[in-house]
Amino acid sequence: MSRRTLGLGLIVLWLVAVGWLVRRELWRPNADRLAEAALSLQPGAAYYAISVGGEQLGYASLTVDTLIDTLRVSDVVILDVPVSGGVQRTEARTDASLSRTLELRSFTAAVRGDGGRFDARGRVEGDSVFALQIGAEIGGETRRSRLTSPLLLRQLLPLTLTFAHRLATGEAFALRVFDPVLAEYRDVALTVAAESTFIVADSAVFDSSTRRFAPIDTDTLHAWQLRGTDGGIPLETWVDDDGLPVLTTSPNGLRIERTAFEVAYENFRRFGGGASGSAPDLVRTTAVAAGAPLPTTARPRLRVRLRGQPLTGFDLEGGRQRLEGDTLVVAREGEAQLQAEYRLPGAQPELLPFLRPAPLIPSDDPRILAQARQIIGRTGRPRRAAERLVAWVYQNVRKEAVSGGPSAVTVLESRRGDCNEHTVLFVALARSIGLPARTAAGLVSLDGAFYYHAWPEVYLNGWVAVDPTFGQFPADAAHVRLTIGGLARQLELLRLVGRLRVEILPTN
C-alpha cells in the first residue's frame, strides 16, 4: 500500500468518525442532551425586583439546588397590590423536584394573601399517571389523570429550552406547560428574537443619604431574548446561558428585573409602592372607558364597538351576542331562552362536559352536592334551580377580593370572594345537581366604565348568562363576554388591559 493511499484512507476514516460524532450529537434524544447539560448546572439563587411604572410592588427569587439524581427549583413571589383604596399582599411559592432530564417528579404550590390561601400539590406516579391535589389545607381530593407527555412547569420553561437546545436567533419553539396554581395546561410559542449582554447588580451597599440599598458590584451576563405568547398573552423575557431570567416585561407595564438581594428585597420591604400608597390602584388602571354615558338601569340590550386591539380568538359570538359588521350586539335572554325542555338531571349527551368535575370545580365533592340539594330543594326544573343557586351564592358569599386560586370547596368553607369565587362556586353547585354550567369572562359596566369580570352561564333553552356576584338572573346586557372557559382562558384578557377601547352606540 502506497503512502498516498494510506493517507487518503486515514482522511476518509477521520471524516467518517467526525460525521458519526456530529450525527450522534445532533440526533441524540433530548433526554440524553438534558441529562448531560444538567450536570453542569450550578446551584444558586437569583433575585428580582417587580415594578410597575417605576414603582416597586414586589420581590421574587428563583433558587436551584442540585442533588445526586435530582434538581430542586423553588420560586417565591411577594406582591403588594393596591386594590380599591387598600393594599393586598400576596405571597406565592412553588417548589418542584425534577429528574436530571428536567422532567417533573413532584411539586407543591402555595398562595397566601390577606384574603385567603390556596394550596396545590402534584406528583408523577410511574411513567404515565399524574396525581393532583387542590385545596390541601381543607383535605382536598386527589385526582389522577393519564399523561401523554412529560410535564413542564411554566417557571422551568427557559431552563428547559436553554439546556435542551443550543439557542440561536430566529429559532422557534412550541410547547405545552402546566400551571399548578390554575391547574391548567397552556400552549406557549416562543422565538429567540435577539442576543445581548446585561449589566446586573451582584451586591449592594446601604446608602445612608437615601436610606436605600444601591448596587456596588455588577456582573456582565450574556442573554437571549425570548418573545412569544403564553396562552395568548404576549411574553418577552431575557434569559442567561443557564436559563435563568434576567429581565421580563409585559404589555401592561409589569417589569421583573434581576438584581442584588438587598436591592430587590430590602428596598421593597422598606419602600414598596404598595406600602407607600403611591402606586396606581389595580382596579382603576384596568378600567376601560365607556366612551359614552351608560344608563343606570338594568340594560336589556347593548350595542358597542371594541377598538384598540385585535380580538381574534375571543368568544364574541354565540347565544346572547352577535356581530353586525364591526358592532357587537348583546341582548339579555328573554322568557323563551329561560324555559328548559328537560328535567334535572337530564341534559343532552353533548352537554356532559359541562357536568363533569374539573380542577377548582369539584362538582362531585360531597360537600358541594349536599349544599346544592339543600338550596334547590325538591325542584327538578332547571330554571327554578338556577334562580335559587344565583340567589343563594349572592346572599351568602361576601364580596371581597381574596388571594390564590378560587377552589369551589374553599369558597364554600370561607363564604367570601370576588367574581371568580362566586363563579366557580356557582358552577360547581350547578354541575353537582345535573345543571350544565360553564365560566365566562369579559367586561361589565359599573359607574360609567367597564371592568374585567367573570360570571357563569347555565344551559336552559340555550346558554344563559347569570351573575351571582350581582344577583342577576339573567345577567343584564352590560355583560360583554370575551372568553368561555376556566382561569387559564381568563388570562388572555391581560393582553387587552390598557389597549381595549369601548364605544357605546345607540340601541335600535
Number of C-alpha atoms within 10 A of each C-alpha: 5 6 8 8 10 11 11 11 12 11 12 12 12 12 12 12 12 12 12 12 11 12 11 11 12 12 9 11 11 14 14 14 17 21 17 15 17 22 14 11 15 11 13 11 15 18 25 25 27 25 22 18 12 12 20 26 27 27 27 23 19 20 16 17 15 18 10 8 11 17 23 19 21 19 19 18 18 22 23 24 23 23 16 12 12 13 20 19 20 21 20 21 19 22 18 22 19 20 18 21 22 25 21 21 20 20 21 19 21 21 21 18 19 13 16 19 20 22 24 23 22 22 18 21 14 8 12 12 14 20 16 22 20 28 22 15 11 12 10 18 14 15 14 15 11 12 13 9 10 16 18 19 20 19 19 18 17 21 19 20 17 19 23 21 14 9 16 13 13 11 13 15 12 12 14 18 21 16 15 23 25 18 21 16 17 17 13 20 19 21 19 19 17 14 16 11 12 16 14 18 20 19 17 18 14 16 11 8 6 8 11 17 20 17 18 12 13 15 12 11 15 16 22 25 21 25 18 20 18 21 19 19 18 18 19 19 21 26 21 21 16 19 19 22 24 24 21 19 18 16 16 16 13 17 22 23 22 25 24 25 23 22 25 23 23 16 20 25 16 12 17 25 24 24 20 14 16 12 21 17 17 14 14 14 13 18 21 22 16 19 15 13 10 17 11 10 7 12 16 15 18 22 22 22 15 15 13 11 13 11 13 7 10 15 16 21 14 12 15 21 21 15 15 9 7 10 15 18 21 26 20 24 23 12 9 10 18 21 16 16 11 14 14 15 16 16 20 9 7 7 14 14 13 21 22 17 16 16 18 24 24 27 28 17 17 12 14 23 19 13 13 23 16 9 17 21 10 9 13 17 18 29 21 13 21 25 17 17 22 24 18 17 25 19 15 12 21 17 17 11 18 21 20 19 24 28 23 28 27 24 19 20 11 13 18 20 22 18 21 26 31 30 30 28 28 35 27 31 33 29 27 27 23 20 28 27 29 24 23 26 28 21 20 20 22 13 11 16 18 23 21 23 19 28 28 29 24 25 22 22 17 17 19 21 26 26 24 26 26 17 17 16 20 23 23 23 23 23 28 26 25 21 21 20 13 22 22 18 20 20 16 20 19 17 18 20 18 16 15 18 20 18 14 18 15 9 9 6
